[in-house]
Amino acid sequence: MGRSFLIAGLGNIGDEYRNTRHNMGFMVLDSFIRESGTSFLSSRYGSLDNINFRGNKLILLKPSTYMNLSGNAVRYWMDREKITPDRLIVVVDDIALPLGTIRIRKKGSDGGHNGLKNIIECIGTSEFARIRVGIGNEFPRGHQVDYVIGEWTSAESEMLQGIFDRAGEAIKTFVVSGADTAMNLFNKSV
């Protein structure tokens, strides 16, 4: 029998954030479930979907707590589903990486990401995997917030499906083959 994984894609709820760079985690999970033919259902602290992948149960979570309070949702679902930190994968946007670059880590700091910071605070450890997906940093000094919650340009939008596909493959590889294999395959430049 396989294992259960909680895969949390971070973003902000609401139509005004739907197509923004900060919603990369939500967008990756939306793309990920499209091929399964399932859909997210509203549940406690977020939208949830369950997918079986090669004998493993994947619990996909899009927290409804807003980015900076994502830890409340993650902690709740970890407790409810008896998920240990080594079977938690958090998908987040990262302005320190060029658009489309993927970096997988088994543990680490929050790197200045408030969603990760809150998860670390709420679950009491930084020993969980994260898939950071680069959104680039093409913004003038002092306009980081505007950039992050800004909508994708048309040129960026054309690249998104390929980015979502690679992030989805990274999730699958992590689940089936482990973090080290996923890191070796996906921690490369675009």
MARKEMAR-572053 format. One record per residue (C-alpha): y, z, x; residue in one letter; residue number from 1. Coordinates in steps of 0.001 Angstrom, whole numbers, plus 500000, padded with zeros to 6 digits. Each point is the difference from the previous one (the first is absolute). Last residue first. Layout:
pt py: Y pz: Z px: X lumlo: A drenmar: NUM .
...
This chain:
pt py: 526744 pz: 482468 px: 515068 lumlo: V drenmar: 190 .
pt py: 499586 pz: 502488 px: 502812 lumlo: S drenmar: 189 .
pt py: 496741 pz: 501845 px: 500249 lumlo: K drenmar: 188 .
pt py: 498734 pz: 503289 px: 498616 lumlo: N drenmar: 187 .
pt py: 497712 pz: 498221 px: 497497 lumlo: F drenmar: 186 .
pt py: 496634 pz: 499442 px: 501654 lumlo: L drenmar: 185 .
pt py: 499878 pz: 502841 px: 502503 lumlo: N drenmar: 184 .
pt py: 501519 pz: 502455 px: 497513 lumlo: M drenmar: 183 .
pt py: 497513 pz: 499039 px: 497289 lumlo: A drenmar: 182 .
pt py: 497106 pz: 500462 px: 502441 lumlo: T drenmar: 181 .
pt py: 501290 pz: 503407 px: 501052 lumlo: D drenmar: 180 .
pt py: 500702 pz: 501118 px: 496428 lumlo: A drenmar: 179 .
pt py: 496548 pz: 499444 px: 498600 lumlo: G drenmar: 178 .
pt py: 497714 pz: 497049 px: 499268 lumlo: S drenmar: 177 .
pt py: 499688 pz: 499915 px: 496201 lumlo: V drenmar: 176 .
pt py: 503039 pz: 501943 px: 498789 lumlo: V drenmar: 175 .
pt py: 502305 pz: 499022 px: 502891 lumlo: F drenmar: 174 .
pt py: 498964 pz: 496348 px: 499724 lumlo: T drenmar: 173 .
pt py: 500729 pz: 499961 px: 496269 lumlo: K drenmar: 172 .
pt py: 503428 pz: 501582 px: 500489 lumlo: I drenmar: 171 .
pt py: 500855 pz: 497585 px: 502830 lumlo: A drenmar: 170 .
pt py: 498900 pz: 497066 px: 497820 lumlo: E drenmar: 169 .
pt py: 502416 pz: 501183 px: 497327 lumlo: G drenmar: 168 .
pt py: 502800 pz: 500247 px: 502582 lumlo: A drenmar: 167 .
pt py: 499238 pz: 496441 px: 501115 lumlo: R drenmar: 166 .
pt py: 500060 pz: 498712 px: 496403 lumlo: D drenmar: 165 .
pt py: 503261 pz: 501817 px: 499229 lumlo: F drenmar: 164 .
pt py: 501641 pz: 498450 px: 503073 lumlo: I drenmar: 163 .
pt py: 498792 pz: 496519 px: 499019 lumlo: G drenmar: 162 .
pt py: 501321 pz: 500569 px: 496482 lumlo: Q drenmar: 161 .
pt py: 503365 pz: 501168 px: 501368 lumlo: L drenmar: 160 .
pt py: 501004 pz: 497088 px: 502231 lumlo: M drenmar: 159 .
pt py: 501745 pz: 497891 px: 497348 lumlo: E drenmar: 158 .
pt py: 501825 pz: 503111 px: 498782 lumlo: S drenmar: 157 .
pt py: 501530 pz: 500469 px: 503453 lumlo: E drenmar: 156 .
pt py: 501653 pz: 496567 px: 499866 lumlo: A drenmar: 155 .
pt py: 501221 pz: 500638 px: 496434 lumlo: S drenmar: 154 .
pt py: 501532 pz: 503299 px: 501103 lumlo: T drenmar: 153 .
pt py: 498204 pz: 503165 px: 498948 lumlo: W drenmar: 152 .
pt py: 501918 pz: 502493 px: 497894 lumlo: E drenmar: 151 .
pt py: 501967 pz: 502887 px: 501452 lumlo: G drenmar: 150 .
pt py: 498711 pz: 503568 px: 500003 lumlo: I drenmar: 149 .
pt py: 499300 pz: 499852 px: 503736 lumlo: V drenmar: 148 .
pt py: 503046 pz: 497894 px: 500823 lumlo: Y drenmar: 147 .
pt py: 502484 pz: 502101 px: 498028 lumlo: D drenmar: 146 .
pt py: 498548 pz: 503157 px: 501563 lumlo: V drenmar: 145 .
pt py: 500260 pz: 498570 px: 503529 lumlo: Q drenmar: 144 .
pt py: 503623 pz: 498903 px: 499605 lumlo: H drenmar: 143 .
pt py: 501628 pz: 502097 px: 502739 lumlo: G drenmar: 142 .
pt py: 499652 pz: 497324 px: 502677 lumlo: R drenmar: 141 .
pt py: 499540 pz: 496587 px: 498475 lumlo: P drenmar: 140 .
pt py: 496569 pz: 499079 px: 498649 lumlo: F drenmar: 139 .
pt py: 497132 pz: 497863 px: 501206 lumlo: E drenmar: 138 .
pt py: 497534 pz: 502801 px: 500546 lumlo: N drenmar: 137 .
pt py: 496581 pz: 498547 px: 499265 lumlo: G drenmar: 136 .
pt py: 497722 pz: 500869 px: 497083 lumlo: I drenmar: 135 .
pt py: 497024 pz: 500941 px: 502150 lumlo: G drenmar: 134 .
pt py: 496901 pz: 501351 px: 498275 lumlo: V drenmar: 133 .
pt py: 498839 pz: 503406 px: 501124 lumlo: R drenmar: 132 .
pt py: 496401 pz: 500774 px: 499120 lumlo: I drenmar: 131 .
pt py: 499573 pz: 503727 px: 500191 lumlo: R drenmar: 130 .
pt py: 496967 pz: 502077 px: 500718 lumlo: A drenmar: 129 .
pt py: 499903 pz: 503761 px: 499615 lumlo: F drenmar: 128 .
pt py: 500310 pz: 502862 px: 502476 lumlo: E drenmar: 127 .
pt py: 503655 pz: 500853 px: 499316 lumlo: S drenmar: 126 .
pt py: 498957 pz: 503239 px: 498340 lumlo: T drenmar: 125 .
pt py: 501135 pz: 502531 px: 497410 lumlo: G drenmar: 124 .
pt py: 499322 pz: 497916 px: 496886 lumlo: I drenmar: 123 .
pt py: 503479 pz: 500462 px: 498556 lumlo: C drenmar: 122 .
pt py: 502053 pz: 499973 px: 503221 lumlo: E drenmar: 121 .
pt py: 498153 pz: 497003 px: 501468 lumlo: I drenmar: 120 .
pt py: 500371 pz: 498141 px: 496683 lumlo: I drenmar: 119 .
pt py: 503728 pz: 500814 px: 499925 lumlo: N drenmar: 118 .
pt py: 500569 pz: 498640 px: 503501 lumlo: K drenmar: 117 .
pt py: 497993 pz: 496873 px: 499207 lumlo: L drenmar: 116 .
pt py: 502273 pz: 499255 px: 497043 lumlo: G drenmar: 115 .
pt py: 503103 pz: 500852 px: 502027 lumlo: N drenmar: 114 .
pt py: 499196 pz: 497497 px: 502753 lumlo: H drenmar: 113 .
pt py: 501648 pz: 501143 px: 503260 lumlo: G drenmar: 112 .
pt py: 496888 pz: 499285 px: 502044 lumlo: G drenmar: 111 .
pt py: 498004 pz: 502377 px: 497773 lumlo: D drenmar: 110 .
pt py: 498040 pz: 501139 px: 503020 lumlo: S drenmar: 109 .
pt py: 496482 pz: 498968 px: 500823 lumlo: G drenmar: 108 .
pt py: 496471 pz: 499428 px: 498825 lumlo: K drenmar: 107 .
pt py: 497341 pz: 497293 px: 499852 lumlo: K drenmar: 106 .
pt py: 502599 pz: 497285 px: 500565 lumlo: R drenmar: 105 .
pt py: 500112 pz: 496428 px: 498741 lumlo: I drenmar: 104 .
pt py: 502917 pz: 497752 px: 500866 lumlo: R drenmar: 103 .
pt py: 500595 pz: 496776 px: 498094 lumlo: I drenmar: 102 .
pt py: 502745 pz: 497505 px: 500851 lumlo: T drenmar: 101 .
pt py: 501140 pz: 498042 px: 496968 lumlo: G drenmar: 100 .
pt py: 503738 pz: 500298 px: 500588 lumlo: L drenmar: 99 .
pt py: 500674 pz: 501427 px: 503453 lumlo: P drenmar: 98 .
pt py: 499229 pz: 503710 px: 500376 lumlo: L drenmar: 97 .
pt py: 502479 pz: 502894 px: 500225 lumlo: A drenmar: 96 .
pt py: 500940 pz: 499502 px: 496352 lumlo: I drenmar: 95 .
pt py: 496564 pz: 501208 px: 498855 lumlo: D drenmar: 94 .
pt py: 498663 pz: 499703 px: 496447 lumlo: D drenmar: 93 .
pt py: 497105 pz: 502219 px: 499011 lumlo: V drenmar: 92 .
pt py: 496266 pz: 499924 px: 499195 lumlo: V drenmar: 91 .
pt py: 498363 pz: 503449 px: 500122 lumlo: V drenmar: 90 .
pt py: 496255 pz: 500253 px: 500667 lumlo: I drenmar: 89 .
pt py: 498204 pz: 503257 px: 499205 lumlo: L drenmar: 88 .
pt py: 496316 pz: 500311 px: 500908 lumlo: R drenmar: 87 .
pt py: 500573 pz: 502056 px: 503183 lumlo: D drenmar: 86 .
pt py: 502300 pz: 502279 px: 497983 lumlo: P drenmar: 85 .
pt py: 497083 pz: 501135 px: 497791 lumlo: T drenmar: 84 .
pt py: 499715 pz: 498672 px: 496460 lumlo: I drenmar: 83 .
pt py: 498583 pz: 502366 px: 497396 lumlo: K drenmar: 82 .
pt py: 501004 pz: 497707 px: 497106 lumlo: E drenmar: 81 .
pt py: 502216 pz: 502601 px: 498294 lumlo: R drenmar: 80 .
pt py: 501247 pz: 501539 px: 503227 lumlo: D drenmar: 79 .
pt py: 500840 pz: 496677 px: 501655 lumlo: M drenmar: 78 .
pt py: 501518 pz: 498819 px: 496717 lumlo: W drenmar: 77 .
pt py: 502352 pz: 502980 px: 499757 lumlo: Y drenmar: 76 .
pt py: 500905 pz: 499944 px: 503699 lumlo: R drenmar: 75 .
pt py: 500913 pz: 496294 px: 499865 lumlo: V drenmar: 74 .
pt py: 502094 pz: 500444 px: 496869 lumlo: A drenmar: 73 .
pt py: 501970 pz: 502938 px: 501394 lumlo: N drenmar: 72 .
pt py: 500294 pz: 498328 px: 503409 lumlo: G drenmar: 71 .
pt py: 501871 pz: 497024 px: 498573 lumlo: S drenmar: 70 .
pt py: 503134 pz: 502098 px: 499499 lumlo: L drenmar: 69 .
pt py: 502416 pz: 497941 px: 502139 lumlo: N drenmar: 68 .
pt py: 498629 pz: 496716 px: 498684 lumlo: M drenmar: 67 .
pt py: 500400 pz: 500604 px: 496299 lumlo: Y drenmar: 66 .
pt py: 497559 pz: 502219 px: 498095 lumlo: T drenmar: 65 .
pt py: 498232 pz: 497155 px: 498213 lumlo: S drenmar: 64 .
pt py: 497450 pz: 499667 px: 502794 lumlo: P drenmar: 63 .
pt py: 498164 pz: 496660 px: 500290 lumlo: K drenmar: 62 .
pt py: 496393 pz: 501033 px: 500505 lumlo: L drenmar: 61 .
pt py: 496857 pz: 498002 px: 500720 lumlo: L drenmar: 60 .
pt py: 496715 pz: 501912 px: 499897 lumlo: I drenmar: 59 .
pt py: 497531 pz: 497933 px: 501998 lumlo: L drenmar: 58 .
pt py: 496365 pz: 500900 px: 499393 lumlo: K drenmar: 57 .
pt py: 497693 pz: 498690 px: 502720 lumlo: N drenmar: 56 .
pt py: 496840 pz: 497987 px: 499407 lumlo: G drenmar: 55 .
pt py: 501367 pz: 496797 px: 501482 lumlo: R drenmar: 54 .
pt py: 503264 pz: 500387 px: 498106 lumlo: F drenmar: 53 .
pt py: 500083 pz: 501806 px: 496683 lumlo: N drenmar: 52 .
pt py: 503474 pz: 500046 px: 498521 lumlo: I drenmar: 51 .
pt py: 501814 pz: 502795 px: 498197 lumlo: N drenmar: 50 .
pt py: 503562 pz: 499603 px: 498759 lumlo: D drenmar: 49 .
pt py: 502840 pz: 502466 px: 499632 lumlo: L drenmar: 48 .
pt py: 503662 pz: 500021 px: 499081 lumlo: S drenmar: 47 .
pt py: 501817 pz: 503207 px: 500806 lumlo: G drenmar: 46 .
pt py: 500346 pz: 503753 px: 499874 lumlo: Y drenmar: 45 .
pt py: 497389 pz: 500399 px: 497236 lumlo: R drenmar: 44 .
pt py: 498871 pz: 496645 px: 498699 lumlo: S drenmar: 43 .
pt py: 501423 pz: 496629 px: 499015 lumlo: S drenmar: 42 .
pt py: 497401 pz: 497303 px: 500409 lumlo: L drenmar: 41 .
pt py: 499934 pz: 497466 px: 502804 lumlo: F drenmar: 40 .
pt py: 498118 pz: 496795 px: 499411 lumlo: S drenmar: 39 .
pt py: 496611 pz: 498448 px: 500628 lumlo: T drenmar: 38 .
pt py: 499098 pz: 496374 px: 500751 lumlo: G drenmar: 37 .
pt py: 498843 pz: 500904 px: 503499 lumlo: S drenmar: 36 .
pt py: 502078 pz: 497247 px: 501642 lumlo: E drenmar: 35 .
pt py: 503204 pz: 501387 px: 498489 lumlo: R drenmar: 34 .
pt py: 499156 pz: 503511 px: 501205 lumlo: I drenmar: 33 .
pt py: 501173 pz: 499387 px: 503578 lumlo: F drenmar: 32 .
pt py: 503181 pz: 498172 px: 498938 lumlo: S drenmar: 31 .
pt py: 501183 pz: 502989 px: 497993 lumlo: D drenmar: 30 .
pt py: 498926 pz: 502265 px: 502877 lumlo: L drenmar: 29 .
pt py: 502091 pz: 498071 px: 502541 lumlo: V drenmar: 28 .
pt py: 502979 pz: 499921 px: 497620 lumlo: M drenmar: 27 .
pt py: 499944 pz: 503750 px: 499416 lumlo: F drenmar: 26 .
pt py: 499942 pz: 500689 px: 503752 lumlo: G drenmar: 25 .
pt py: 502749 pz: 497430 px: 500673 lumlo: M drenmar: 24 .
pt py: 502286 pz: 501660 px: 497460 lumlo: N drenmar: 23 .
pt py: 502676 pz: 500854 px: 502586 lumlo: H drenmar: 22 .
pt py: 500620 pz: 496269 px: 500488 lumlo: R drenmar: 21 .
pt py: 501139 pz: 499611 px: 496408 lumlo: T drenmar: 20 .
pt py: 498462 pz: 497879 px: 497266 lumlo: N drenmar: 19 .
pt py: 499282 pz: 502737 px: 497410 lumlo: R drenmar: 18 .
pt py: 502788 pz: 502416 px: 500963 lumlo: Y drenmar: 17 .
pt py: 502414 pz: 499403 px: 497077 lumlo: E drenmar: 16 .
pt py: 497014 pz: 499650 px: 497664 lumlo: D drenmar: 15 .
pt py: 498977 pz: 503603 px: 500475 lumlo: G drenmar: 14 .
pt py: 497651 pz: 501913 px: 502257 lumlo: I drenmar: 13 .
pt py: 500583 pz: 500409 px: 503727 lumlo: N drenmar: 12 .
pt py: 497451 pz: 499098 px: 502638 lumlo: G drenmar: 11 .
pt py: 497011 pz: 501286 px: 501905 lumlo: L drenmar: 10 .
pt py: 496494 pz: 498571 px: 499849 lumlo: G drenmar: 9 .
pt py: 497435 pz: 502769 px: 499964 lumlo: A drenmar: 8 .
pt py: 496388 pz: 499154 px: 500806 lumlo: I drenmar: 7 .
pt py: 497673 pz: 502879 px: 499205 lumlo: L drenmar: 6 .
pt py: 496540 pz: 499332 px: 501388 lumlo: F drenmar: 5 .
pt py: 496593 pz: 500896 px: 498585 lumlo: S drenmar: 4 .
pt py: 496826 pz: 499570 px: 502014 lumlo: R drenmar: 3 .
pt py: 496975 pz: 497811 px: 499586 lumlo: G drenmar: 2 .
pt py: 496508 pz: 500807 px: 498801 lumlo: M drenmar: 1 .
